[in-house]
Amino acid sequence: MQRWLALALLLACATGAGARPDDRAGSADAASGFSTSLPGAVGDVSSWEIVTGSFETDEARGAYLLYVNPARSAIYQLMRYRVELRKAVSPEEQRRGVAERVAFVARPGVREPMLCWERLGGEAPPWREVAPGTPEYVLEMSVLVRVLAVHRAARTATPPP
């Protein structure tokens, strides 16, 4: 489990100042469809920089919002994503769905699992915690690592302005 967390954090490393304007250019499009609220444990992130993106590959397609806390500009501390797995292999992947997920590093620098939630369907859907160590959590960390890898590849492939 700690290996997943370490890998996710390594892939998530970024500097807020290094975010290029094209990372945020599609902000309205990439942000559409995301909830206007966050799980209560996240707190106020209104002053945090948001890096947006969307992607489409043979295996998956989706959109994400990655938040950079100004006090900790070396990581994405909050990650929101919606991903459709097009080539779901395992039964867990086939049942997963395209709901919005949130992963949050509650205490950067402390070795503990990220907090994770899923936005359930309905008119005013609640957030449901995805408990660390469960097969569902392990799957979400795998999906999140894929999202971060796609984001990183897009950032390194685009020349700076």
JOVENHU-V191074 format. One record per residue. RES is the residue in one letter. D_FIRST is the distance of its C-alpha to the first C-alpha in Angstrom with 2 decimals. Layout:
RES_D_FIRST, RES_D_FIRST
This chain:
M_0.00, Q_3.79, R_5.29, W_5.31, L_6.60, A_8.81, L_10.06, A_10.88, L_12.63, L_14.43, L_15.73, A_16.66, C_18.79, A_22.35, T_25.43, G_27.25, A_30.52, G_29.61, A_29.23, R_32.21, P_34.44, D_33.74, D_30.09, R_31.61, A_34.70, G_33.53, S_32.30, A_34.36, D_33.54, A_29.79, A_29.68, S_31.78, G_30.15, F_27.58, S_28.06, T_30.21, S_28.07, L_24.53, P_22.64, G_24.36, A_21.46, V_21.65, G_25.21, D_27.85, V_26.87, S_30.42, S_30.97, W_27.84, E_28.39, I_27.15, V_26.56, T_27.05, G_26.86, S_27.01, F_26.56, E_27.59, T_26.56, D_27.30, E_23.81, A_23.35, R_25.22, G_24.54, A_25.00, Y_23.03, L_23.78, L_21.95, Y_23.05, V_23.82, N_24.50, P_27.72, A_26.62, R_23.54, S_24.75, A_22.22, I_19.36, Y_19.19, Q_18.20, L_18.80, M_18.28, R_20.18, Y_20.49, R_22.24, V_21.54, E_23.42, L_21.93, R_25.21, K_24.12, A_21.73, V_21.02, S_18.97, P_20.36, E_17.48, E_18.39, Q_22.03, R_21.70, R_19.67, G_22.73, V_23.42, A_22.94, E_22.12, R_18.57, V_17.74, A_14.66, F_15.51, V_14.51, A_16.46, R_16.74, P_16.52, G_16.11, V_14.24, R_10.73, E_9.34, P_7.63, M_10.35, L_12.85, C_13.62, W_16.93, E_19.08, R_22.85, L_24.71, G_28.10, G_31.49, E_34.03, A_32.18, P_28.64, P_26.29, W_22.67, R_20.29, E_16.97, V_13.94, A_11.98, P_8.27, G_6.85, T_9.93, P_10.77, E_12.39, Y_9.57, V_7.61, L_11.19, E_11.90, M_9.32, S_10.92, V_14.26, L_13.84, V_13.15, R_16.32, V_18.22, L_17.58, A_18.58, V_21.70, H_22.52, R_22.27, A_24.41, A_26.93, R_27.23, T_27.85, A_30.25, T_32.47, P_34.94, P_35.33, P_38.37
